[in-house]
Amino acid sequence: MPDAEGKSQDARHPLDKVKGLSIGAVDYITKPFESEEVLARVRVQLKLHSLRKTLERQNQQLYATLEQILLVAAESRLH
């Protein structure tokens, strides 16, 4: 909501944006906002979440494969 000078709360405290982002916020939307922009930002965050999950799963698979390779290599040295 604008103050007596016509500045929004967000414009008076730009460091709040920086603080929020530095403690884990992934985005910051100021008022007034456009619904299309909000939807686009939500879609981006959903895509990033999906990609992170995919990467985590692929890393787990990679480590499991690496463990198997190392186990086979260790067993072959014993024989």
Backbone as CSV, one residue per row, in Angstrom:
resi,resn,N_x,N_y,N_z,CA_x,CA_y,CA_z,C_x,C_y,C_z
1,MET,0.849,-1.173,0.000,0.000,0.000,0.000,0.894,1.235,0.000
2,PRO,0.576,2.239,-0.831,1.413,3.436,-0.894,1.371,4.233,0.402
3,ASP,2.492,4.887,0.713,2.539,5.746,1.888,2.187,7.168,1.478
4,ALA,2.414,8.139,2.365,2.067,9.528,2.084,2.847,10.082,0.897
5,GLU,4.028,9.527,0.629,4.851,9.987,-0.490,4.540,9.244,-1.778
6,GLY,3.624,8.295,-1.726,3.261,7.528,-2.909,4.162,6.336,-3.159
7,LYS,5.091,6.067,-2.224,5.974,4.906,-2.378,5.323,3.692,-1.752
8,SER,5.492,2.566,-2.398,4.963,1.333,-1.815,5.868,0.891,-0.680
9,GLN,5.362,0.034,0.155,6.150,-0.520,1.260,7.412,-1.176,0.716
10,ASP,7.292,-1.863,-0.426,8.434,-2.552,-1.011,9.511,-1.567,-1.461
11,ALA,9.101,-0.435,-2.038,10.066,0.532,-2.535,10.814,1.209,-1.394
12,ARG,10.197,1.328,-0.220,10.859,1.966,0.908,11.874,1.038,1.566
13,HIS,11.746,-0.258,1.367,12.618,-1.220,2.029,13.217,-2.213,1.029
14,PRO,14.048,-1.732,0.100,14.629,-2.664,-0.877,15.520,-3.720,-0.241
15,LEU,16.079,-3.431,0.930,16.927,-4.426,1.583,16.122,-5.616,2.075
16,ASP,14.805,-5.422,2.272,13.959,-6.556,2.657,13.989,-7.633,1.578
17,LYS,14.014,-7.208,0.315,14.089,-8.167,-0.791,15.393,-8.947,-0.703
18,VAL,16.488,-8.230,-0.510,17.800,-8.866,-0.433,17.845,-9.813,0.761
19,LYS,17.346,-9.378,1.894,17.348,-10.226,3.086,16.529,-11.485,2.844
20,GLY,15.343,-11.321,2.281,14.491,-12.473,2.011,15.164,-13.474,1.092
21,LEU,15.787,-12.977,0.026,16.469,-13.865,-0.911,17.687,-14.518,-0.268
22,SER,18.374,-13.783,0.609,19.579,-14.341,1.230,19.263,-15.419,2.270
23,ILE,18.037,-15.429,2.791,17.686,-16.455,3.785,16.845,-17.580,3.197
24,GLY,16.749,-17.607,1.865,16.127,-18.769,1.251,14.949,-18.535,0.332
25,ALA,14.459,-17.319,0.238,13.374,-17.063,-0.714,13.904,-17.314,-2.125
26,VAL,13.073,-17.851,-2.981,13.514,-18.134,-4.342,13.005,-17.105,-5.343
27,ASP,12.124,-16.234,-4.892,11.581,-15.200,-5.762,10.946,-14.136,-4.893
28,TYR,10.633,-13.009,-5.500,10.033,-11.898,-4.769,9.081,-11.184,-5.715
29,ILE,7.857,-11.069,-5.334,6.843,-10.419,-6.165,6.333,-9.200,-5.414
30,THR,6.341,-8.069,-6.083,5.864,-6.842,-5.450,4.464,-6.500,-5.950
31,LYS,3.777,-5.730,-5.154,2.451,-5.249,-5.540,2.609,-3.905,-6.217
32,PRO,1.774,-3.566,-7.145,0.756,-4.436,-7.742,1.418,-5.442,-8.678
33,PHE,0.810,-6.593,-8.801,1.392,-7.621,-9.657,0.407,-8.009,-10.736
34,GLU,0.962,-8.542,-11.803,0.169,-9.039,-12.920,-0.004,-10.543,-12.735
35,SER,-1.220,-11.016,-12.865,-1.464,-12.444,-12.647,-0.658,-13.316,-13.616
36,GLU,-0.473,-12.860,-14.847,0.311,-13.643,-15.810,1.761,-13.757,-15.365
37,GLU,2.309,-12.687,-14.789,3.680,-12.731,-14.292,3.797,-13.710,-13.128
38,VAL,2.818,-13.676,-12.221,2.837,-14.589,-11.077,2.774,-16.031,-11.560
39,LEU,1.893,-16.318,-12.510,1.788,-17.676,-13.045,3.087,-18.113,-13.717
40,ALA,3.717,-17.200,-14.454,4.988,-17.531,-15.107,6.055,-17.834,-14.064
41,ARG,6.103,-17.050,-12.988,7.093,-17.279,-11.934,6.834,-18.615,-11.225
42,VAL,5.568,-18.930,-11.001,5.224,-20.210,-10.362,5.631,-21.366,-11.264
43,ARG,5.370,-21.234,-12.559,5.764,-22.292,-13.497,7.273,-22.507,-13.491
44,VAL,8.030,-21.424,-13.449,9.491,-21.532,-13.406,9.921,-22.282,-12.150
45,GLN,9.337,-21.941,-11.005,9.715,-22.598,-9.753,9.329,-24.077,-9.757
46,LEU,8.181,-24.402,-10.337,7.780,-25.805,-10.442,8.732,-26.587,-11.345
47,LYS,9.154,-25.964,-12.446,10.100,-26.615,-13.353,11.439,-26.829,-12.661
48,LEU,11.917,-25.802,-11.939,13.175,-25.943,-11.207,13.087,-27.043,-10.159
49,HIS,11.959,-27.133,-9.474,11.770,-28.186,-8.470,11.832,-29.563,-9.126
50,SER,11.149,-29.698,-10.256,11.147,-30.966,-10.984,12.559,-31.332,-11.443
51,LEU,13.287,-30.368,-11.966,14.653,-30.632,-12.426,15.567,-31.017,-11.261
52,ARG,15.391,-30.359,-10.106,16.188,-30.705,-8.923,15.931,-32.141,-8.499
53,LYS,14.650,-32.530,-8.471,14.295,-33.897,-8.080,14.879,-34.909,-9.058
54,THR,14.808,-34.601,-10.343,15.370,-35.483,-11.359,16.882,-35.620,-11.165
55,LEU,17.558,-34.516,-10.919,19.002,-34.543,-10.698,19.354,-35.353,-9.459
56,GLU,18.605,-35.178,-8.384,18.856,-35.957,-7.169,18.699,-37.447,-7.429
57,ARG,17.647,-37.828,-8.160,17.418,-39.242,-8.470,18.544,-39.796,-9.348
58,GLN,18.957,-39.032,-10.339,20.040,-39.485,-11.215,21.354,-39.601,-10.454
59,ASN,21.610,-38.690,-9.531,22.825,-38.786,-8.716,22.801,-40.038,-7.846
60,GLN,21.650,-40.349,-7.260,21.533,-41.568,-6.452,21.808,-42.799,-7.309
61,GLN,21.273,-42.817,-8.518,21.502,-43.942,-9.415,22.981,-44.036,-9.795
62,LEU,23.607,-42.905,-10.027,25.016,-42.877,-10.388,25.880,-43.412,-9.245
63,TYR,25.593,-42.970,-8.025,26.362,-43.465,-6.881,26.152,-44.958,-6.664
64,ALA,24.930,-45.434,-6.870,24.666,-46.869,-6.725,25.457,-47.658,-7.775
65,THR,25.485,-47.165,-8.993,26.247,-47.824,-10.059,27.739,-47.805,-9.743
66,LEU,28.228,-46.673,-9.269,29.635,-46.562,-8.907,29.993,-47.541,-7.792
67,GLU,29.138,-47.675,-6.799,29.391,-48.627,-5.718,29.479,-50.050,-6.252
68,GLN,28.583,-50.393,-7.180,28.616,-51.726,-7.773,29.912,-51.955,-8.545
69,ILE,30.340,-50.968,-9.303,31.581,-51.088,-10.077,32.771,-51.272,-9.145
70,LEU,32.813,-50.470,-8.085,33.919,-50.578,-7.131,33.911,-51.922,-6.419
71,LEU,32.744,-52.448,-6.110,32.635,-53.749,-5.460,33.132,-54.854,-6.382
72,VAL,32.725,-54.813,-7.632,33.175,-55.820,-8.608,34.688,-55.717,-8.796
73,ALA,35.209,-54.501,-8.882,36.652,-54.326,-9.053,37.405,-54.857,-7.843
74,ALA,36.896,-54.607,-6.659,37.559,-55.109,-5.434,37.515,-56.624,-5.381
75,GLU,36.386,-57.231,-5.756,36.263,-58.690,-5.751,37.192,-59.320,-6.791
76,SER,37.372,-58.677,-7.928,38.217,-59.243,-8.976,39.690,-59.210,-8.557
77,ARG,40.055,-58.265,-7.710,41.439,-58.215,-7.216,41.716,-59.340,-6.228
78,LEU,40.668,-59.787,-5.544,40.826,-60.868,-4.573,41.019,-62.221,-5.245
79,HIS,40.570,-62.349,-6.476,40.657,-63.659,-7.161,41.830,-63.711,-8.050
